[in-house]
Amino acid sequence: GTGSRMKLAHTRAMLRAALSGALDRGKFTQDPIFGFQVPASVPEVPDGVLTPRSTWPDPKGYDAQARKLATMFRENFEQYRAEVPAEVAAAGPVV
């Protein structure tokens, strides 16, 4: 694949921020494919690494891989669809 793992120091800083409530007052954007909320900033973490698309040298390549992953997720989720509430099923990725 393309890219690399996030630095452990950044992961730890994000966990500290989430557990301490530091993110409660922050601004967020919604990921257009996966729907999760992405903080605009986290103490001790460069803003550029918070949006995975911006870390790829080819944004269109990221988009293609994100759509592929979202499709795989939705296809795999079908085996559980009958067992979960409709609002849970609706919360999945948009492809």
matplotlib code that plots the C-alpha trace (Angstrom):
import matplotlib.pyplot as plt

x = [0.0, 0.8, 1.6, 2.9, 1.7, 1.0, 3.8, 3.2, 3.7, 0.9, -1.4, -0.7, -1.3, -4.7, -5.6, -4.6, -6.7, -9.7, -9.5, -8.9, -11.8, -9.5, -11.4, -14.8, -14.4, -12.8, -14.0, -14.6, -15.2, -17.0, -15.2, -17.2, -16.9, -16.7, -18.8, -16.7, -15.8, -12.2, -10.8, -9.4, -6.6, -5.2, -2.6, 0.9, -0.2, 0.5, -2.9, -1.8, -1.8, -5.3, -6.8, -5.6, -6.2, -3.7, -0.9, -1.0, 1.2, -1.7, -5.1, -7.0, -5.1, -6.3, -9.9, -9.8, -8.4, -10.9, -13.8, -12.4, -12.2, -15.7, -17.1, -15.3, -16.7, -20.2, -20.0, -18.7, -21.3, -24.2, -23.7, -24.7, -27.4, -30.4, -29.0, -28.5, -30.9, -31.5, -29.7, -26.6, -26.7, -27.3, -24.2, -21.8, -19.6, -21.1, -19.9]
y = [0.0, 3.7, 5.7, 4.8, 4.3, 7.3, 8.0, 6.4, 9.8, 11.3, 8.3, 8.7, 12.5, 11.8, 9.3, 11.8, 14.5, 12.3, 10.9, 14.3, 16.0, 18.3, 17.4, 18.3, 21.9, 21.5, 21.8, 18.7, 17.9, 14.8, 12.3, 12.2, 8.4, 6.9, 9.5, 9.7, 13.1, 14.3, 16.9, 20.0, 20.0, 18.0, 19.2, 17.9, 16.5, 18.2, 19.2, 17.7, 14.1, 14.3, 14.0, 10.8, 12.1, 15.0, 12.6, 10.8, 12.1, 11.4, 12.5, 10.7, 7.5, 8.0, 8.5, 5.3, 3.2, 4.8, 3.9, 0.3, -0.1, 1.4, -1.1, -4.0, -2.9, -2.6, -6.0, -7.7, -5.9, -7.6, -10.8, -8.8, -6.4, -8.5, -8.4, -4.7, -1.7, 0.2, 3.3, 1.2, -0.1, 3.4, 4.7, 2.8, 4.2, 5.9, 4.6]
z = [0.0, 0.1, 3.1, 6.5, 10.1, 12.2, 14.7, 18.1, 19.8, 17.7, 18.5, 22.2, 22.0, 20.4, 23.1, 25.8, 24.2, 23.8, 27.4, 29.0, 27.2, 25.3, 22.1, 23.5, 22.7, 19.3, 15.8, 13.6, 10.0, 8.7, 6.6, 3.3, 2.8, 6.3, 8.1, 11.2, 12.8, 12.3, 14.7, 13.1, 15.6, 18.5, 21.0, 20.1, 16.7, 13.4, 11.8, 8.4, 9.7, 11.0, 7.5, 5.9, 2.3, 2.9, 3.8, 0.5, -2.4, -4.8, -3.4, -6.2, -5.3, -1.7, -2.9, -4.9, -2.0, 0.4, -1.9, -2.3, 1.5, 2.0, -0.5, 1.2, 4.5, 3.2, 1.5, 4.7, 6.8, 4.9, 6.9, 10.0, 8.6, 9.8, 13.4, 13.8, 14.1, 10.9, 12.2, 12.8, 9.3, 7.9, 9.7, 7.4, 4.7, 1.7, -1.7]

ax = plt.figure().add_subplot(projection="3d")
ax.plot(x, y, z, "-o")
ax.set_aspect("equal")
plt.show()
